[in-house]
Amino acid sequence: MKVGSLPKSALKVLDRLVIEGPLTPNQIAKKSKLAPRTVAHALRQLRNYQLCKRRANLLDMRAPLYYANIDRLTEVDIDLNRLRLEQRLFFRI
């Protein structure tokens, strides 16, 4: 897997999931200031690489929760701090 092939939006979404834990797509869009359609595409790409997982949201079954797959991140040895510097992604927490 080549992490460099992921767009910045996918890396930004992945970073949000690692920092803040399980979020709905709308929450991700608001916190990362990305369009909902961009977030949906980024989540699809991250799921294809198995970098994030989806689970049912028991509070609102219409909006699933997404969370980072930490095991997979360590398996492919992705260092998010290094990625932030390489991609020049700096976020406000």
Secondary structure, 3 states (H helix, E strand, C coil): CCHHHCCHHHHHHHHHHHHHCCECHHHHHHHHCCCHHHHHHHHHHHHHCCCEEEECCCCCCCCCEEEECHHHHHHCCCCHHHHHHHHCCCCCC
